[in-house]
Amino acid sequence: MNDAPVLNLKGVVKRYGAVTALDGVDLEIGPGQFVGLLGPNGAGKSTLFQVIAGLFAPDAGDVQLFGTTHRANGPAIRRRLGVVFQERSVDLDMSIRANLRFHGRLFGIGGAALDARIDALAVQFGAASLLARPVRNLSGGQQRKVEIARALINEPDLLIMDEPSAGLDTPSRRALVADMRALSQSQGRAILWATHLVDEVDEADAVVMLRQGQVVAAGTPAELIRQAGAEDLTDAYSRLTGSADQ
Ligand SMILES: Nc1ncnc2c1ncn2[C@@H]1O[C@H](COP(=O)(O)OP(=O)(O)OP(=O)(O)O)[C@@H](O)[C@H]1O
């Protein structure tokens, strides 16, 4: 098996004028790993996602996905990357199926293969009976699942998710985390899950804590708890980043 990292960031710096949003970030994710990115508001999580997605280049440092860079081979990276941004990216007035067909075609998938892929995703997300429904008529939790299904349409090897549980109640959040962990394990997809809620990542393979654009700690939850001399990951997070889980 090829264990080369699917994501490898070294010394990534991104500034907005006088604000340094990312200040020398190192981050490595191996195939199939579920990695939590924890940070308070303004820590730089969204900026990091935009850099990983290739929406803009860093001011300094190296961003490699699947052993290549956006500059060298952007199309090859996009074929293997799935992105769930905080903002909605599906069309509210179109049905789930129409939305997924649209996004599938962007990846050059079409015809029976695309419909089979959509049917499989619908079963996976418990939405087989909802495919013809306009997204507008779905619950908040169902709409988030459509966003995630959209990001999985190209069967990505790395899925990056920026606060994917935003707006969901606690039981729905927990269910979504459990579903995505199971998917990562059963299908071997690496996931980078950004959140400011510690309980979403306390069973992740690794957790990276970001504060003011810097990685202040990284390791397995057990390692971080030990390193901080903490009782649990919530305690470790507040000790290592000086922020309370909220
Ligand atoms: N377009 C921009 N122009 C200027 N400053 C920006 C811009 N985008 C982000 N910033 C600043 O960069 C820093 C990191 O912001 P970013 O949105 O990446 O953090 P975040 O961890 O995703 O926060 P949140 O959880 O609130 O979304 C913050 O200080 C923010 O104010």
The ligand as an SDF file (V2000), in Angstrom:
LIG
                    3D

 31 33  0  0  0  0  0  0  0  0999 V2000
  -10.4240   38.4700    3.3490 N   0  0  0  0  0  0  0  0  0  0  0  0
   -9.8490   38.8080    4.4960 C   0  0  0  0  0  0  0  0  0  0  0  0
   -9.2980   40.0340    4.6720 N   0  0  0  0  0  0  0  0  0  0  0  0
   -8.6910   40.3940    5.8220 C   0  0  0  0  0  0  0  0  0  0  0  0
   -8.5650   39.5770    6.8980 N   0  0  0  0  0  0  0  0  0  0  0  0
   -9.0870   38.3530    6.7880 C   0  0  0  0  0  0  0  0  0  0  0  0
   -9.7640   37.8960    5.6030 C   0  0  0  0  0  0  0  0  0  0  0  0
  -10.1780   36.6200    5.8080 N   0  0  0  0  0  0  0  0  0  0  0  0
   -9.7910   36.3020    7.0620 C   0  0  0  0  0  0  0  0  0  0  0  0
   -9.1310   37.3290    7.6560 N   0  0  0  0  0  0  0  0  0  0  0  0
   -8.5200   37.3170    8.9860 C   0  0  0  0  0  0  0  0  0  0  0  0
   -7.6070   36.2260    9.0360 O   0  0  0  0  0  0  0  0  0  0  0  0
   -7.6940   35.5560   10.2960 C   0  0  0  0  0  0  0  0  0  0  0  0
   -8.0820   34.0970   10.0790 C   0  0  0  0  0  0  0  0  0  0  0  0
   -9.4140   34.0450    9.5890 O   0  0  0  0  0  0  0  0  0  0  0  0
  -10.1260   32.6680    9.1680 P   0  0  0  0  0  0  0  0  0  0  0  0
  -11.4710   32.9970    8.6180 O   0  0  0  0  0  0  0  0  0  0  0  0
   -9.2180   31.8710    8.3250 O   0  0  0  0  0  0  0  0  0  0  0  0
  -10.2740   31.9510   10.5960 O   0  0  0  0  0  0  0  0  0  0  0  0
  -11.2230   30.7670   11.0570 P   0  0  0  0  0  0  0  0  0  0  0  0
  -10.4270   29.9650   12.0280 O   0  0  0  0  0  0  0  0  0  0  0  0
  -11.7850   30.0540    9.8880 O   0  0  0  0  0  0  0  0  0  0  0  0
  -12.3710   31.5310   11.7930 O   0  0  0  0  0  0  0  0  0  0  0  0
  -13.9450   31.1710   11.8900 P   0  0  0  0  0  0  0  0  0  0  0  0
  -14.0290   29.9240   12.7310 O   0  0  0  0  0  0  0  0  0  0  0  0
  -14.5020   32.3810   12.5680 O   0  0  0  0  0  0  0  0  0  0  0  0
  -14.4560   30.9830   10.4920 O   0  0  0  0  0  0  0  0  0  0  0  0
   -8.6950   36.3590   11.1350 C   0  0  0  0  0  0  0  0  0  0  0  0
   -7.9570   37.2780   11.9010 O   0  0  0  0  0  0  0  0  0  0  0  0
   -9.5320   37.0640   10.0920 C   0  0  0  0  0  0  0  0  0  0  0  0
  -10.0680   38.2590   10.6080 O   0  0  0  0  0  0  0  0  0  0  0  0
  1  2  1  0
  2  3  1  0
  2  7  2  0
  3  4  2  0
  4  5  1  0
  5  6  2  0
  6  7  1  0
  6 10  1  0
  7  8  1  0
  8  9  2  0
  9 10  1  0
 10 11  1  0
 11 12  1  0
 11 30  1  0
 12 13  1  0
 13 14  1  0
 13 28  1  0
 14 15  1  0
 15 16  1  0
 16 17  2  0
 16 18  1  0
 16 19  1  0
 19 20  1  0
 20 21  2  0
 20 22  1  0
 20 23  1  0
 23 24  1  0
 24 25  2  0
 24 26  1  0
 24 27  1  0
 28 29  1  0
 28 30  1  0
 30 31  1  0
M  END
$$$$
